[in-house]
Amino acid sequence: MDRCKFCQEELEEGSTVCPHCGKDNAPGDIPEVVIQGEAAPEETAEAPAAPAAEETVQEAAAETPAQEAPTEIKEGIKATPGKIAIAAAAVVVLAAALIALIVGGVKGGKDTAETTVPETVPAVTETQVPATVPADGNPDDVTCKGTYTVTDDEAAAAKDAVVAAMDDVKLTNGELQVYYWSVVNSILNSNYGYSLMYQGLLDYSQPLDTQLCSEDSSLTWQQFFLSEALNYWQMYQSLALEAQAAGMEMPAEDREYLDGLAASLEETAAAYGLEGVEELLLHNVGPGAGLDEFARFQELYYQGKPYYTAETAKFVPTPEDLDAYFTENEDYYTANGVTREGSFVNVRHILLTPEGGTTDENGQTAYSDEEWAACEKAAQDVLDQWLAGDATEDSFAALANEKSQDPGSNTNGGLYENVYKGQMVEPFENWCFDESRVPGDTGLVKTSYGCHVMYFVSSTPIWEYYAKSGWVSQQTDNFIAALADSHPMEVDYSAIKLGYINLGG
């Protein structure tokens, strides 16, 4: 017998509607919210992830001349559960601070031409497994309720209930749902979320209030995410208050985005055949969270963004800071394969592939000496063309976008960042890691992929790269903690009512 893809209960024969949760299992997609973030300062964007969110060094694109899979290097020091600065979503939500929930079709996402919406969109309803929901606990923290999940109608009715306050500013239950759903979506759609799923630490087919959190076994995942959502509101509100006190104004492009938010959402709702923005938001940020709540969420972030950007830009470590940080955490880094040996390099290249060739029955193409010679001449011509101009890195990047036949880098100026030994094919790598190499060096390299016009950008010791990442993350943690101390919030946990989040749909 088939089971419900939302709650795993058995479906009645011949029916797609679950008798337990009321959801329709018939095919059809609802447009999803895409959590998008802007680029933060590079140091912050490389902050370490929480436990189990073990990032590997980025692999080159599939078309890159990769020789072997990269060595796994775990990044970061163990995080303290519940600290939003290094929460499970790592820097995706901290550095960009959940910049915007933009539905596919407005700023990227699903192609509306390929998306179907059922004629009747089932409402988001409560799914519970009462036997596994913990008992209510301490009324002064997130264990106040074993489950915060209520029916859609109850959540919508409580939209204006005050659930938290700070410096005479209040957070309503409807606004809280935007933060809560945003945190859940951003974390579960991150590498950390996928890691949790594959390790069996979070079952996407079961409700969040029925599963203990691997970050803190005294909490359910719902309680953990709720705590994170409240911390985000505290951070947003604190940043906005500090920006206001400092007389900082919102950049014009951000104000323009906010002014056009309602129209953009209306356009997206229409593109997906939905009745309007309210229906669109129901499926993305929950019942009781309409356009007003979503707009306030966005407005608050952009108010505080200038202050956050200005303060975190000050986190520039000295060589002494990096040495001290790495030494303090050297046992951890060494255990995870990071020592004071080895470097990352940043390099640009323009790939030209030989023309012609003979393909055998196995699909392998061989080129004649004459065809290789023509390819080498073409590469030299490109290098000469660059040398005849202003011969800058920018002009090389522009030429790479115009001439390079490497699909993995011909839209970003031919740039590969943080290349490490063992990642690229040998001739390419030998040129990059030549001990005499200095920024601005150029040259020609022949590999099995073709002829590469090379431009050396920079080299960074691997240990320094990770020490900088960890040091900046630590400073950011301290900054966020100080904000929280300066702007304490009071939470009425008994007033919180959350709509059901379907992880499996």
C-alpha positions in Angstrom: 0.0 0.0 0.0 1.2 3.5 -0.8 2.2 5.9 1.9 1.8 9.6 2.3 4.9 11.5 1.2 4.3 14.1 3.9 3.6 12.1 7.0 4.2 8.5 5.9 0.8 7.3 6.9 -0.9 4.6 4.7 -3.1 6.0 1.9 -6.5 4.4 1.3 -6.5 2.4 -1.9 -7.3 4.5 -4.9 -7.0 7.8 -3.0 -4.2 10.4 -3.1 -5.5 12.4 -0.1 -4.0 11.3 3.2 -6.6 10.5 5.9 -4.1 11.5 8.6 -2.7 14.9 7.5 -5.2 15.8 4.8 -2.6 16.5 2.2 -2.9 15.6 -1.5 -0.2 13.3 -2.8 -1.1 13.9 -6.4 1.8 15.2 -8.6 2.2 19.0 -8.8 4.7 21.6 -7.5 4.1 24.7 -5.5 6.6 27.4 -6.3 9.4 27.3 -3.7 11.0 30.1 -1.9 14.6 30.6 -2.8 16.8 31.9 0.0 19.2 34.3 -1.7 22.0 36.2 -0.1 24.3 39.0 -1.3 28.1 38.7 -1.1 29.4 39.6 2.3 33.1 40.5 3.0 35.2 37.5 1.9 36.4 36.7 5.4 32.9 36.3 6.7 31.7 34.3 3.8 34.3 31.7 4.6 33.4 31.3 8.3 33.4 27.8 9.7 30.3 25.7 9.8 28.7 24.1 12.8 29.4 20.5 13.9 28.8 17.9 11.1 28.7 20.6 8.5 32.1 19.6 7.2 33.0 21.5 4.1 35.5 20.2 1.6 37.7 22.3 -0.5 35.7 23.4 -3.5 36.1 21.1 -6.5 36.5 22.6 -9.9 33.6 22.4 -12.3 33.0 19.1 -14.1 34.6 20.5 -17.2 37.7 21.6 -15.3 41.0 19.7 -15.9 40.6 17.9 -12.6 42.9 15.0 -11.9 41.5 13.6 -8.7 38.9 14.3 -6.0 40.1 16.9 -3.4 41.3 16.0 0.0 38.7 16.6 2.6 39.6 19.5 4.9 37.2 20.2 7.7 36.7 23.8 8.2 36.2 25.5 11.5 36.1 25.0 15.2 33.2 23.3 17.0 30.3 25.7 17.4 28.2 26.4 20.4 24.6 25.2 19.8 22.1 28.0 19.5 24.7 30.7 18.7 23.2 32.3 15.6 26.6 33.6 14.4 27.7 30.0 13.7 24.3 28.3 13.5 23.7 25.2 11.4 23.2 27.3 8.3 26.7 28.6 8.8 27.3 31.9 6.9 24.6 31.6 4.4 22.2 33.3 6.8 24.7 35.2 8.9 26.8 36.9 6.3 23.8 37.7 4.1 21.3 37.7 7.0 18.6 35.9 5.0 18.7 38.8 2.6 15.5 38.0 0.8 13.0 35.2 0.3 12.4 35.6 -3.4 10.1 33.1 -5.1 11.4 31.4 -8.2 10.6 33.6 -11.2 11.5 36.9 -9.5 15.2 36.5 -8.9 16.1 33.0 -10.2 14.6 29.7 -9.3 12.2 27.6 -11.1 11.2 28.2 -14.7 7.5 28.8 -14.7 7.1 27.1 -18.1 8.3 23.9 -16.5 6.2 24.2 -13.3 2.7 23.0 -12.8 0.4 24.0 -9.9 -2.6 21.8 -9.0 -6.0 23.3 -9.6 -6.7 23.1 -5.9 -3.7 23.7 -3.7 -4.1 21.8 -0.4 -3.8 24.0 2.7 -0.9 23.5 5.0 -2.4 21.4 7.9 -1.1 20.1 11.2 0.6 16.7 11.2 1.4 15.3 14.6 2.6 12.0 16.1 1.4 12.6 19.7 3.3 9.7 21.2 6.6 11.2 20.3 5.9 14.9 21.0 7.7 15.8 24.3 5.9 17.2 27.3 5.8 20.9 28.0 8.8 22.1 29.9 10.3 25.4 31.2 8.0 28.3 30.4 11.0 30.6 30.3 12.6 28.9 27.3 11.8 27.1 24.1 10.8 24.0 26.0 7.7 25.9 27.2 5.7 23.8 24.7 6.5 20.3 23.6 5.0 21.3 20.3 4.3 24.8 18.9 2.5 23.4 15.9 -1.2 24.3 15.6 -3.7 24.2 12.7 -3.5 26.8 10.0 -6.6 28.6 11.3 -5.2 28.9 14.8 -1.8 30.2 13.5 -3.6 32.7 11.3 -5.8 33.9 14.1 -2.8 34.5 16.3 -0.9 36.6 13.7 -1.1 39.8 15.8 -0.3 38.2 19.1 2.9 39.7 20.6 5.5 36.9 21.2 8.7 39.0 21.9 9.7 42.5 22.7 12.9 44.5 22.7 13.5 48.2 23.3 9.8 49.0 23.0 9.7 47.1 19.7 7.4 44.1 19.5 7.5 40.9 17.4 4.2 39.4 16.4 3.4 35.7 15.9 2.9 36.3 12.2 6.3 38.0 11.8 7.9 35.2 13.8 6.7 32.7 11.3 8.6 34.4 8.6 11.8 34.1 10.6 11.1 30.5 11.6 10.3 29.3 8.1 13.3 31.2 6.7 15.7 29.6 9.2 14.3 26.1 8.5 14.4 26.5 4.8 17.9 28.0 4.7 19.3 25.3 7.0 17.7 22.3 5.4 18.7 23.5 1.9 22.3 23.9 3.0 25.1 21.3 2.9 24.6 21.0 6.7 21.0 20.1 6.2 21.8 17.5 3.7 24.5 16.1 6.0 22.0 15.8 8.8 19.6 13.9 6.5 22.3 11.5 5.2 23.5 10.8 8.7 20.0 10.0 9.9 20.0 12.9 12.3 17.0 14.6 10.8 14.2 12.7 9.0 12.6 14.9 6.4 9.5 12.7 6.3 8.6 13.4 10.0 7.5 16.6 11.8 10.2 18.7 13.5 8.5 18.5 16.9 8.9 14.7 17.0 12.6 14.6 16.6 15.4 15.4 19.0 18.0 17.9 17.8 21.5 16.6 17.3 22.8 20.1 18.3 21.2 19.8 21.7 19.5 16.6 22.7 17.3 18.4 25.3 15.5 20.1 22.4 13.4 19.0 19.4 14.4 20.3 16.0 11.3 22.6 16.2 12.5 24.1 19.5 16.0 24.5 18.1 14.9 26.2 14.9 12.5 28.4 17.0 15.4 29.5 19.2 17.4 30.4 16.1 14.5 32.3 14.6 14.1 34.4 17.7 17.9 35.0 17.8 17.7 36.3 14.2 14.9 38.7 15.0 17.0 39.9 18.0 20.0 40.4 15.7 18.0 42.1 12.9 16.3 44.5 15.4 19.6 45.2 17.2 21.4 46.0 13.9 18.5 48.3 12.8 18.6 50.2 16.1 22.3 50.6 16.0 22.1 51.8 12.3 19.5 54.3 13.3 21.6 55.6 16.3 24.6 56.0 14.0 22.5 57.9 11.4 23.1 55.4 8.7 20.7 55.4 5.7 19.6 52.5 3.6 21.4 52.4 0.2 19.2 53.5 -2.7 19.3 50.2 -4.5 17.9 48.4 -1.3 15.1 51.0 -1.0 14.3 50.5 -4.6 14.1 46.7 -4.1 11.8 47.1 -1.1 9.6 49.6 -2.9 9.1 47.0 -5.7 8.7 44.0 -3.4 4.9 43.8 -3.5 4.7 44.2 -7.3 7.4 41.5 -7.8 5.5 39.1 -5.6 2.2 39.8 -7.4 3.9 39.1 -10.7 5.3 35.8 -9.4 1.9 34.7 -7.9 0.3 35.4 -11.3 3.0 33.5 -13.2 2.3 30.4 -11.1 -1.4 30.7 -11.4 -2.0 31.5 -7.8 -4.7 33.9 -6.6 -2.4 36.4 -5.1 0.5 37.2 -2.8 -1.3 35.9 0.2 -1.6 32.4 -1.3 2.0 32.6 -2.5 3.3 33.4 1.0 1.1 30.8 2.7 3.1 28.1 0.9 6.4 29.7 1.7 6.3 31.4 5.1 3.2 29.9 6.6 -0.3 30.8 7.8 -0.6 34.2 9.4 2.4 35.6 7.6 1.1 37.9 4.9 2.6 40.6 2.8 2.8 43.0 5.8 4.7 40.6 7.9 7.0 39.6 5.0 7.7 43.2 4.1 8.6 44.1 7.7 11.0 41.2 7.8 12.7 42.6 4.7 12.6 46.2 5.9 14.2 45.4 9.2 17.1 43.5 7.5 17.9 46.3 5.1 17.7 48.9 7.9 20.5 47.1 9.8 22.5 46.0 6.8 24.7 49.2 6.6 25.7 48.9 10.2 26.5 45.2 10.0 28.6 45.7 6.8 30.5 48.6 8.3 31.3 46.8 11.6 32.3 43.4 10.1 34.5 45.2 7.5 36.7 46.1 10.5 37.6 42.5 11.2 40.9 42.4 9.4 43.5 40.2 11.1 47.2 40.9 11.4 49.7 38.2 10.7 50.2 38.0 14.5 46.4 37.4 14.9 46.5 34.6 12.4 49.5 32.9 13.9 48.1 33.1 17.4 44.7 31.7 16.3 46.1 28.8 14.4 48.5 28.0 17.2 45.6 28.0 19.7 43.6 25.6 17.5 46.5 23.7 15.9 45.5 20.3 17.3 42.1 20.6 15.7 43.4 21.7 12.4 46.1 19.1 12.3 43.6 16.4 13.1 41.6 17.6 10.1 44.4 17.7 7.6 45.4 21.4 7.8 49.1 22.0 8.7 51.5 24.8 8.1 52.5 23.1 4.9 51.1 23.8 1.4 49.4 26.7 -0.3 46.2 27.6 -2.2 46.7 29.5 -5.5 44.4 31.7 -7.5 44.9 31.5 -11.2 43.2 32.7 -14.4 43.5 30.8 -17.7 42.2 30.9 -21.2 41.7 27.4 -22.7 41.9 26.8 -26.4 41.2 23.3 -27.7 42.6 21.9 -30.9 40.4 21.6 -33.9 39.8 18.5 -36.0 40.9 15.3 -34.6 40.0 11.6 -35.1 37.6 9.9 -32.8 37.9 6.1 -32.3 35.2 3.6 -31.5 35.6 4.3 -27.7 34.8 8.0 -28.2 38.4 9.1 -27.6 39.7 11.9 -29.9 43.3 12.1 -31.0 44.9 15.1 -32.7 47.7 15.3 -35.2 50.9 17.2 -34.5 49.8 19.8 -37.0 46.5 20.2 -35.2 48.3 20.6 -31.9 50.7 23.1 -33.4 47.8 25.2 -34.7 46.3 25.2 -31.2 49.6 26.3 -29.7 49.9 29.1 -32.2 46.4 30.3 -31.5 47.2 30.3 -27.7 50.3 32.4 -28.4 48.3 34.8 -30.5 45.9 35.3 -27.6 48.8 35.9 -25.2 50.4 38.4 -27.7 47.0 40.2 -28.1 46.8 40.6 -24.3 50.5 41.8 -24.0 49.8 44.4 -26.8 47.1 46.0 -24.7 47.3 47.3 -21.2 48.2 43.8 -19.9 46.3 44.0 -16.7 44.5 41.2 -14.8 41.1 42.9 -15.7 42.0 42.8 -19.4 43.0 39.2 -19.1 39.7 38.3 -17.4 37.8 40.1 -20.2 39.8 38.2 -22.8 39.1 34.9 -21.0 35.4 35.6 -21.1 35.7 36.2 -24.9 38.1 33.5 -26.0 38.2 30.7 -23.4 36.6 27.3 -24.3 36.5 26.2 -20.7 32.8 26.2 -19.7 33.8 26.0 -16.0 35.5 29.4 -16.0 34.7 31.4 -19.2 32.1 33.5 -17.5 34.2 34.5 -14.5 37.3 35.7 -16.3 38.9 32.3 -16.3 39.4 32.4 -12.6 40.0 29.3 -10.4 40.4 30.1 -6.7 41.9 28.1 -3.9 43.5 25.5 -6.2 45.5 22.9 -4.2 48.0 20.3 -5.2 46.4 17.2 -6.6 43.4 19.0 -8.0 44.4 19.8 -11.5 46.1 17.8 -14.3 49.9 17.7 -13.8 51.2 20.3 -16.4 48.6 22.9 -15.3 49.5 22.2 -11.6 53.2 22.3 -12.2 53.0 25.7 -13.6 50.8 27.0 -10.8 53.0 25.7 -8.0 56.4 26.5 -9.4 58.3 28.0 -6.5 59.4 31.0 -8.6 55.8 31.9 -9.5 54.8 35.5 -8.6 51.6 37.5 -9.1 51.3 38.7 -12.7 53.2 35.9 -14.2 51.9 34.6 -17.6 52.7 31.6 -19.7 51.5 28.8 -22.0 50.7 25.3 -20.7 49.7 22.3 -22.9 47.5 19.6 -21.3 45.3 16.8 -22.7 42.5 19.4 -22.7 44.2 21.9 -25.0 46.5 24.9 -24.7 46.1 27.2 -21.7 47.1 30.8 -21.6 48.0 31.3 -17.9 47.8 34.3 -15.5 49.0 33.8 -11.9 46.9 35.8 -9.4 48.1 34.9 -5.9 49.2 32.3 -3.4 48.0 31.8 0.2 49.3 29.3 2.7 46.5 26.9 3.4 46.8 27.2 7.2 46.5 31.0 6.9 43.4 30.7 4.8 41.7 28.6 7.4 43.0 30.7 10.3 41.7 33.8 8.7 38.3 32.2 8.3 38.1 31.0 11.9 39.4 34.3 13.3 36.9 36.4 11.4 34.1 34.0 12.5 35.2 34.4 16.1 35.2 38.2 15.9 31.7 38.0 14.3 30.5 35.8 17.1 31.7 38.3 19.6 30.1 41.1 17.7 26.7 39.4 17.6 26.9 38.4 21.3 27.7 42.0 22.3 24.7 43.2 20.3 22.4 40.7 22.1 23.8 41.9 25.5 23.1 45.5 24.5 19.6 44.8 23.3 18.0 42.0 25.4 14.7 40.6 24.3 11.8 39.2 26.3 9.9 36.2 24.8 6.4 35.0 25.7 6.8 31.4 24.6 3.2 30.5 25.6 1.9 32.9 22.9 3.8 31.3 20.0 1.8 29.3 17.5 3.5 27.9 14.4 1.9 26.4 11.3 3.1 23.0 10.2 6.2 22.8 8.0 6.2 20.0 5.5 9.8 18.9 5.0 9.1 16.1 2.6 7.1 18.0 0.1 
